Amino acid sequence: MRILLVNVPHPAIGSRIPDDHLPPLGLLAIGGPLIDDGHEVRLLDAEFGPLPTPAIVDEALGFAPDAVLFGHSGSTSGHPVIAEVAQAIATAIPRVLIIYGGVFPTYHWREILQQEPYVTAIVRGEGEETARRLMRALDRGRPLADIAGVAYREAGLPVATKPAPVIRDLDAYRIGWELIDHARYSYWGGLRAVVVQFSRGCPHLCNYCGQRGFWTRWRHRDPLRFARELARLSREHGVKVINFADENPTVSKKVWRVFLEALIAENVDLILVGSTRADDIVRDADILHLYRKAGWVRFLLGMESTDQRTLELIRKGAATTTDREAIRLMRQHGILSMATWVVGFEEETDRDHWRGLRQLLACDPDQIQMLYVTPHRWTPYFRLAAERRVIQTDRRRWDYKHQVLATRYMAPWRVLLWFKFTELVLQCRPRAIWRTYFQRDARLRHAMRWYTQMGRRVWPFEILNFLRDRLVRNGPTVVAFWGAPQDRDEESMSAVHRERLPGASNAA
């Protein structure tokens, strides 16, 4: 089959503001196995430009695919764009198969199959093996009922097969790196870059996380093979920056140490950035020198809040003292800390924001990433937020960088004011300025300057978006806007069932 993988232009601020673009790892992870199965596969990355929908359709017509696959870019805010592009391609190429996978369609398969008749099938959960079996069945005209991990229509009604089994051996499926021109992708201020995954899943129980249940359980790649792959990308393709997409790659200290030592032995000059938990950093105090020697320059730490009540509410399982110690240890070993900070919880007041700012200053992170609380139907947190009022009904804005929920005691403009004030104080205090322009370590200085330059563009852009957006004064509740909670389906690859949605419209 001729298969076109489409990465649509994502509306999120993080995609539109930076000049750098990272390759779409989710689609490449599907592309490699499909190529190995003998399919003719091409990637259309519409992030470059970004390409408008008519141009994407023209590119698709030129390739004349049998099937078009939309992948992990199908997040909540990206779904409206995928729906528009998929419909346009299906109209232009009437017999084309439209396949959709990723986190959002894994859980919203019922609504998508009811409302979007041009979608042929949905891949639920991890897609490497499921996509192979699905495309093989479609190519040979076989029924889909026996393929685990898909949703489709049967007699006009949406149905889902049993969940696909967890992929235990992450090295069994290769990334289709040949689908991209590495020279086009960069990060960290124009340095050639890729996105990788050492592990999938996370053992922690944060109830707001939209990823934990999707991956079901924590697994990792072979640390020696993974180190060799990174070294090959560096030597053969000139890759300089490795951006880890893992939720928590450092879960196993033993395995992580093997990887670090293997990468050091490869003797390649790489810049590594990613996310982890503060308690893992503190646990690894005795091997942080290996982190730095392997190339780690920055870790994003999910602090979320310094208020212990809020941490307990969201089941973060962390303590503010651990956050402070992790930041201190990283600084001691020449690794930058970026703290994520979430606002918009229902009971927040001016006093909470002021206390949070003071505690952030005490933690002293190098960089700050401010986010707004954003509930997903398949997470336990959704039930806690179910009766809150929605103030942003444009689903393209549900990207963590726009206010979407009303707070009880504060108007949206006041929440925004605290949001931007916190950013301003953290990034413009004397310590941050010194680290940005005067610290001796050239790598850290470059990283701080690059992030500061991007922040100067994002900061006013978010304010302009707030002024332009039409926020709803008396909007629907979260449950009325999105539908009933789905937390029983959170672990997308564990419960075994085949579900039919009764009463669905036959018009689909």
C-alpha positions as CSV (number, residue, x, y, z in Angstrom):
1,M,0.0,0.0,0.0
2,R,1.0,3.6,-0.5
3,I,0.8,5.2,2.9
4,L,1.0,8.9,3.7
5,L,1.9,9.9,7.3
6,V,0.6,13.5,8.0
7,N,1.9,15.7,10.8
8,V,-0.6,18.6,10.8
9,P,0.4,22.1,11.8
10,H,-0.3,22.2,15.5
11,P,-2.0,25.3,16.9
12,A,-0.3,25.2,20.2
13,I,2.0,28.1,21.2
14,G,4.9,25.7,21.6
15,S,4.6,24.7,18.0
16,R,4.0,28.1,16.4
17,I,6.4,30.4,18.3
18,P,9.8,28.7,18.1
19,D,11.8,28.8,14.9
20,D,13.0,25.3,15.6
21,H,11.0,22.2,14.7
22,L,11.4,18.7,16.1
23,P,10.5,15.5,14.1
24,P,7.2,13.8,14.8
25,L,8.4,10.8,16.8
26,G,5.0,9.1,17.0
27,L,4.6,9.0,13.2
28,L,8.2,7.8,12.7
29,A,7.6,5.0,15.2
30,I,4.7,3.8,13.1
31,G,6.6,4.4,9.8
32,G,9.5,2.1,10.5
33,P,7.5,-1.1,11.0
34,L,5.2,-0.2,8.0
35,I,8.3,0.2,5.8
36,D,9.6,-3.1,7.0
37,D,6.3,-4.7,6.0
38,G,6.8,-3.6,2.4
39,H,4.6,-0.6,2.2
40,E,5.6,2.5,0.4
41,V,5.6,5.2,3.1
42,R,6.0,8.9,3.0
43,L,5.9,11.6,5.7
44,L,4.3,15.0,5.1
45,D,5.3,17.3,7.9
46,A,3.0,20.3,7.5
47,E,4.6,22.0,10.6
48,F,7.0,23.5,8.1
49,G,5.4,26.7,6.7
50,P,3.1,25.9,8.3
51,L,1.2,24.4,5.4
52,P,-2.5,25.4,5.0
53,T,-5.0,22.7,4.4
54,P,-5.3,23.2,0.6
55,A,-1.5,22.8,0.3
56,I,-1.6,19.6,2.4
57,V,-4.4,18.3,0.1
58,D,-2.3,19.1,-3.0
59,E,0.7,17.2,-1.5
60,A,-1.6,14.2,-0.8
61,L,-3.0,14.2,-4.3
62,G,0.5,14.2,-5.7
63,F,1.4,11.1,-3.8
64,A,-2.0,9.4,-4.4
65,P,-2.0,7.3,-1.2
66,D,-4.2,4.3,-0.5
67,A,-4.2,5.3,3.2
68,V,-3.5,8.5,5.2
69,L,-2.4,8.1,8.8
70,F,-2.6,10.8,11.5
71,G,-0.6,10.0,14.6
72,H,0.4,11.2,18.0
73,S,-0.1,14.8,17.1
74,G,-3.7,14.0,17.7
75,S,-3.8,15.7,21.1
76,T,-6.8,17.6,22.5
77,S,-5.8,20.9,20.9
78,G,-4.6,19.3,17.7
79,H,-7.7,17.3,17.0
80,P,-9.8,20.1,15.3
81,V,-6.9,20.6,12.9
82,I,-6.7,16.9,12.1
83,A,-10.4,16.7,11.6
84,E,-10.3,19.6,9.1
85,V,-7.4,18.1,7.2
86,A,-8.7,14.6,7.2
87,Q,-12.1,15.7,5.8
88,A,-10.4,17.7,3.1
89,I,-8.2,14.8,2.0
90,A,-11.1,12.3,2.1
91,T,-13.2,14.7,-0.1
92,A,-10.4,15.1,-2.6
93,I,-9.5,11.4,-2.7
94,P,-12.9,9.6,-2.1
95,R,-11.6,6.1,-1.6
96,V,-8.7,6.9,0.6
97,L,-8.5,5.2,4.0
98,I,-8.2,7.6,7.0
99,I,-6.5,6.1,10.0
100,Y,-6.2,8.1,13.3
101,G,-4.1,7.2,16.3
102,G,-2.7,8.9,19.4
103,V,-3.8,9.8,22.9
104,F,-6.9,11.8,22.1
105,P,-8.5,9.4,19.6
106,T,-7.7,6.4,21.9
107,Y,-10.2,7.8,24.4
108,H,-12.6,9.8,22.1
109,W,-13.1,7.1,19.5
110,R,-16.8,7.0,20.1
111,E,-17.4,10.6,19.3
112,I,-14.9,10.7,16.4
113,L,-16.6,7.7,14.7
114,Q,-20.0,9.1,15.2
115,Q,-19.2,12.7,14.1
116,E,-16.5,12.2,11.5
117,P,-17.7,9.7,8.8
118,Y,-14.4,10.1,6.8
119,V,-12.4,8.3,9.5
120,T,-12.0,4.6,8.6
121,A,-10.5,3.3,11.8
122,I,-8.8,4.4,15.0
123,V,-5.7,2.9,16.6
124,R,-6.1,2.8,20.3
125,G,-3.0,2.7,22.6
126,E,0.5,1.9,21.3
127,G,0.4,1.8,17.5
128,E,3.5,0.0,16.2
129,E,2.1,-3.6,16.0
130,T,-1.6,-2.5,15.8
131,A,-0.9,-0.3,12.8
132,R,0.9,-3.1,11.0
133,R,-2.0,-5.6,11.5
134,L,-4.6,-3.0,10.7
135,M,-2.9,-2.0,7.4
136,R,-2.4,-5.7,6.5
137,A,-6.1,-6.4,7.1
138,L,-7.3,-3.4,5.1
139,D,-4.9,-4.2,2.2
140,R,-6.2,-7.8,2.0
141,G,-9.9,-6.9,2.7
142,R,-10.1,-8.8,5.9
143,P,-12.5,-8.0,8.8
144,L,-11.2,-5.8,11.6
145,A,-13.0,-7.5,14.5
146,D,-10.0,-9.8,15.3
147,I,-7.4,-7.0,15.4
148,A,-6.8,-5.9,19.0
149,G,-6.6,-2.2,19.7
150,V,-8.8,-0.7,17.0
151,A,-12.1,1.1,16.8
152,Y,-14.3,1.2,13.6
153,R,-17.9,1.0,12.5
154,E,-19.9,-2.1,12.2
155,A,-23.4,-1.8,10.7
156,G,-23.0,2.0,11.1
157,L,-22.2,1.8,14.8
158,P,-18.9,2.5,16.5
159,V,-17.3,-0.5,18.0
160,A,-14.0,-1.2,19.7
161,T,-12.0,-4.4,19.8
162,K,-10.2,-5.7,22.9
163,P,-7.2,-3.5,23.8
164,A,-3.9,-4.4,22.3
165,P,-1.3,-6.0,24.5
166,V,1.5,-3.9,26.0
167,I,4.6,-3.8,23.9
168,R,7.1,-5.4,26.3
169,D,10.2,-5.2,24.0
170,L,10.5,-1.6,22.9
171,D,13.5,-2.5,20.7
172,A,11.4,-4.8,18.5
173,Y,10.2,-1.9,16.4
174,R,12.6,0.5,14.8
175,I,12.1,4.3,14.3
176,G,11.7,5.2,10.6
177,W,14.5,7.9,10.6
178,E,14.8,7.6,6.8
179,L,11.5,9.3,6.5
180,I,13.0,12.7,7.5
181,D,15.7,15.0,6.3
182,H,17.6,15.6,9.5
183,A,18.9,18.9,8.2
184,R,15.4,20.4,8.5
185,Y,14.9,19.6,12.2
186,S,16.5,21.7,15.0
187,Y,16.2,22.7,18.6
188,W,18.1,24.6,21.2
189,G,18.6,27.5,18.8
190,G,19.2,26.0,15.4
191,L,21.1,22.8,16.5
192,R,20.2,19.6,14.6
193,A,17.9,17.6,16.8
194,V,15.6,14.6,17.2
195,V,13.0,13.4,19.7
196,V,13.5,9.9,21.3
197,Q,12.0,7.7,23.9
198,F,14.1,5.6,26.3
199,S,11.1,4.4,28.2
200,R,7.3,4.5,28.2
201,G,4.9,5.0,31.1
202,C,5.4,6.1,34.7
203,P,4.8,4.3,37.9
204,H,3.5,7.3,39.8
205,L,-0.2,8.1,40.3
206,C,-0.6,11.8,39.5
207,N,-4.3,12.0,38.8
208,Y,-4.2,14.8,36.2
209,C,-1.7,13.1,33.9
210,G,-3.0,12.4,30.4
211,Q,-0.1,10.1,29.5
212,R,0.2,7.6,32.4
213,G,-2.8,5.5,31.6
214,F,-2.1,5.6,27.8
215,W,1.2,3.7,28.3
216,T,-0.2,1.6,31.1
217,R,3.1,0.6,32.7
218,W,6.8,1.6,32.8
219,R,9.1,-0.1,30.4
220,H,12.5,0.8,28.9
221,R,14.6,0.1,25.9
222,D,17.9,-1.9,26.1
223,P,20.3,0.8,27.5
224,L,23.2,-0.4,25.4
225,R,21.3,-0.5,22.1
226,F,19.7,2.9,22.9
227,A,23.1,4.5,23.5
228,R,24.4,3.1,20.2
229,E,21.4,4.5,18.4
230,L,22.0,8.0,19.8
231,A,25.7,7.8,18.9
232,R,24.8,6.7,15.3
233,L,22.4,9.6,14.9
234,S,25.2,11.9,15.9
235,R,27.9,10.4,13.7
236,E,25.8,9.7,10.6
237,H,23.3,12.5,10.6
238,G,25.0,15.3,12.6
239,V,22.4,15.3,15.4
240,K,23.5,17.5,18.3
241,V,20.5,17.7,20.6
242,I,18.5,14.7,21.9
243,N,15.1,15.6,23.3
244,F,13.7,12.8,25.5
245,A,9.9,12.5,25.2
246,D,9.7,10.1,28.3
247,E,7.5,11.0,31.2
248,N,10.1,9.6,33.6
249,P,13.2,8.0,32.0
250,T,15.1,7.6,35.3
251,V,12.7,5.2,37.1
252,S,15.3,2.5,37.5
253,K,18.6,3.8,38.8
254,K,20.4,0.6,37.8
255,V,19.2,0.7,34.2
256,W,19.7,4.4,33.9
257,R,23.3,4.2,35.1
258,V,24.0,1.5,32.5
259,F,22.7,3.8,29.8
260,L,24.7,6.8,31.0
261,E,27.9,4.8,31.1
262,A,27.3,3.3,27.7
263,L,26.7,6.8,26.1
264,I,29.8,8.1,27.8
265,A,31.8,5.2,26.3
266,E,30.4,6.2,22.8
267,N,32.3,9.5,23.2
268,V,29.9,11.6,21.2
269,D,29.3,15.3,22.0
270,L,25.5,15.5,22.6
271,I,23.2,17.9,24.4
272,L,20.5,15.9,26.3
273,V,17.3,17.5,27.6
274,G,14.2,15.9,29.0
275,S,11.8,15.5,32.0
276,T,12.1,13.6,35.3
277,R,11.0,13.7,38.9
278,A,12.8,15.6,41.6
279,D,12.9,12.6,43.9
280,D,14.9,10.6,41.2
281,I,17.4,13.4,41.0
282,V,17.9,13.4,44.8
283,R,18.1,9.6,44.7
284,D,20.8,9.8,42.1
285,A,23.0,12.4,43.9
286,D,26.0,10.0,43.8
287,I,25.8,9.6,40.0
288,L,24.8,13.1,38.8
289,H,28.4,13.5,37.6
290,L,27.5,10.8,35.0
291,Y,24.4,12.7,33.9
292,R,26.6,15.7,33.1
293,K,29.4,13.7,31.5
294,A,26.8,12.0,29.2
295,G,25.6,15.3,28.1
296,W,22.6,16.3,30.2
297,V,22.1,20.0,30.2
298,R,18.5,20.5,31.4
299,F,15.8,18.6,33.2
300,L,12.1,19.7,33.4
301,L,10.8,19.0,36.9
302,G,7.1,18.7,37.3
303,M,6.7,20.8,40.5
304,E,3.1,21.8,39.7
305,S,2.6,23.6,43.0
306,T,4.4,24.3,46.2
307,D,1.2,24.2,48.2
308,Q,1.1,20.8,49.9
309,R,-2.8,20.7,49.8
310,T,-2.7,21.0,46.1
311,L,0.0,18.4,45.7
312,E,-2.2,16.0,47.7
313,L,-5.2,16.9,45.6
314,I,-3.5,16.0,42.4
315,R,-1.7,13.0,44.0
316,K,1.7,14.3,43.0
317,G,3.5,12.3,45.6
318,A,6.2,14.9,46.0
319,A,7.4,17.4,48.6
320,T,8.6,20.9,48.2
321,T,11.8,20.1,50.2
322,T,12.6,17.5,47.6
323,D,12.1,20.0,44.8
324,R,14.5,22.4,46.4
325,E,17.2,19.8,47.0
326,A,16.9,18.5,43.4
327,I,17.4,22.0,42.0
328,R,20.4,22.5,44.3
329,L,22.0,19.2,43.2
330,M,21.5,19.9,39.5
331,R,23.0,23.3,39.8
332,Q,26.0,21.8,41.6
333,H,26.6,19.5,38.7
334,G,26.0,22.0,35.9
335,I,22.5,20.9,34.9
336,L,19.8,23.5,34.4
337,S,16.4,23.1,36.1
338,M,13.1,24.0,34.5
339,A,10.2,24.0,36.9
340,T,6.7,23.5,35.6
341,W,4.1,25.5,37.5
342,V,0.4,25.0,37.2
343,V,-2.2,27.6,38.0
344,G,-6.0,27.7,37.7
345,F,-7.1,25.4,40.5
346,E,-10.7,26.2,41.6
347,E,-10.0,27.6,45.1
348,E,-7.0,29.7,44.3
349,T,-6.8,33.3,45.6
350,D,-4.3,36.2,45.4
351,R,-2.8,34.9,48.6
352,D,-2.2,31.5,47.1
353,H,-0.4,33.0,44.1
354,W,1.7,35.2,46.3
355,R,2.7,32.3,48.5
356,G,3.5,30.2,45.5
357,L,5.7,33.0,44.0
358,R,7.7,33.3,47.2
359,Q,8.2,29.5,47.5
360,L,9.3,29.4,43.8
361,L,11.9,32.0,44.5
362,A,13.1,29.9,47.5
363,C,13.4,26.9,45.2
364,D,15.4,29.0,42.7
365,P,14.9,27.1,39.5
366,D,16.8,28.3,36.4
367,Q,13.8,28.4,34.2
368,I,10.0,28.4,34.6
369,Q,7.3,26.9,32.5
370,M,3.9,28.2,33.5
371,L,0.8,26.1,32.6
372,Y,-2.9,26.2,33.2
373,V,-4.7,23.2,34.7
374,T,-6.4,21.3,31.9
375,P,-8.6,18.3,32.6
376,H,-8.8,15.2,30.4
377,R,-11.9,12.9,30.4
378,W,-9.8,9.8,30.9
379,T,-8.0,11.0,34.0
380,P,-9.2,10.7,37.6
381,Y,-8.8,14.5,38.0
382,F,-11.6,15.0,35.5
383,R,-14.1,14.0,38.1
384,L,-12.8,16.6,40.5
385,A,-13.2,19.3,37.8
386,A,-16.4,17.9,36.3
387,E,-18.7,20.7,37.7
388,R,-16.3,23.6,37.0
389,R,-17.3,26.1,34.4
390,V,-15.6,26.2,31.0
391,I,-14.6,29.7,29.8
392,Q,-12.8,28.6,26.6
393,T,-15.0,26.6,24.2
394,D,-12.4,26.6,21.3
395,R,-10.8,23.2,21.7
396,R,-7.7,24.3,19.9
397,R,-6.9,26.4,23.0
398,W,-6.9,23.3,25.3
399,D,-3.1,23.2,25.2
400,Y,-2.1,24.0,28.8
401,K,-1.1,27.6,27.7
402,H,-4.6,29.1,27.7
403,Q,-7.1,29.4,30.5
404,V,-10.0,27.0,29.9
405,L,-11.7,26.9,33.4
406,A,-13.2,29.5,35.6
407,T,-11.9,29.8,39.2
408,R,-14.2,30.5,42.1
409,Y,-12.6,33.6,43.5
410,M,-10.6,35.2,40.7
411,A,-11.6,36.7,37.3
412,P,-9.6,35.3,34.3
413,W,-7.7,38.6,33.9
414,R,-6.4,38.3,37.5
415,V,-5.3,34.8,36.9
416,L,-3.4,35.9,33.8
417,L,-1.9,38.8,35.7
418,W,-0.4,36.5,38.3
419,F,0.6,34.0,35.6
420,K,2.7,36.7,33.7
421,F,3.9,38.4,36.8
422,T,5.3,35.1,38.1
423,E,7.1,34.5,34.9
424,L,8.5,38.1,34.8
425,V,9.8,37.9,38.4
426,L,11.4,34.5,37.9
427,Q,13.1,35.2,34.6
428,C,14.1,38.8,35.3
429,R,15.5,38.6,38.8
430,P,19.3,39.3,39.2
431,R,20.2,35.6,39.6
432,A,18.5,34.7,36.4
433,I,20.0,37.6,34.4
434,W,23.5,36.6,35.7
435,R,23.0,33.0,34.7
436,T,21.7,34.1,31.3
437,Y,24.5,36.4,30.3
438,F,27.5,36.0,32.7
439,Q,28.0,32.5,33.9
440,R,31.1,30.8,32.7
441,D,29.7,27.6,31.3
442,A,29.1,28.3,27.6
443,R,26.5,25.5,27.2
444,L,24.4,26.7,30.0
445,R,24.7,30.3,29.0
446,H,23.5,29.5,25.4
447,A,20.6,27.5,26.8
448,M,19.5,30.3,29.1
449,R,19.8,32.9,26.3
450,W,17.9,30.7,23.8
451,Y,15.0,30.2,26.3
452,T,15.0,33.8,27.2
453,Q,14.7,34.9,23.6
454,M,11.8,32.5,23.0
455,G,10.1,33.8,26.1
456,R,10.3,37.3,24.9
457,R,8.1,36.2,22.0
458,V,5.8,33.9,23.9
459,W,5.1,36.4,26.7
460,P,3.3,39.1,24.6
461,F,1.8,36.5,22.3
462,E,-0.1,34.9,25.2
463,I,-1.4,38.3,26.4
464,L,-2.6,39.1,22.8
465,N,-4.3,35.8,22.6
466,F,-6.1,36.4,25.9
467,L,-7.3,39.8,24.6
468,R,-8.5,38.3,21.3
469,D,-10.1,35.2,22.7
470,R,-13.8,35.3,23.4
471,L,-14.0,33.8,26.9
472,V,-17.5,32.6,27.9
473,R,-18.9,34.2,31.0
474,N,-21.4,31.5,32.0
475,G,-20.1,28.5,30.1
476,P,-21.1,24.9,30.4
477,T,-19.7,22.6,33.0
478,V,-16.7,20.5,32.1
479,V,-18.8,17.3,32.0
480,A,-21.4,19.0,29.8
481,F,-18.7,20.2,27.5
482,W,-16.7,17.0,27.2
483,G,-19.0,14.3,28.3
484,A,-19.1,11.7,31.1
485,P,-15.8,10.8,32.9
486,Q,-13.8,8.0,31.3
487,D,-11.4,7.2,34.1
488,R,-12.4,3.5,34.0
489,D,-10.9,3.4,30.5
490,E,-7.7,5.3,31.6
491,E,-5.4,2.3,31.2
492,S,-5.9,1.9,27.4
493,M,-4.1,-1.4,27.1
494,S,-5.2,-3.3,30.2
495,A,-8.9,-4.1,30.5
496,V,-10.1,-6.7,27.9
497,H,-13.4,-5.8,26.4
498,R,-15.1,-5.3,23.1
499,E,-17.6,-2.4,23.3
500,R,-20.5,-1.3,21.1
501,L,-22.0,2.1,21.6
502,P,-25.8,1.6,21.5
503,G,-28.0,4.1,19.9
504,A,-25.3,5.7,17.8
505,S,-26.4,7.4,14.6
506,N,-26.5,5.3,11.5
507,A,-25.7,8.4,9.5
508,A,-22.0,7.9,10.4
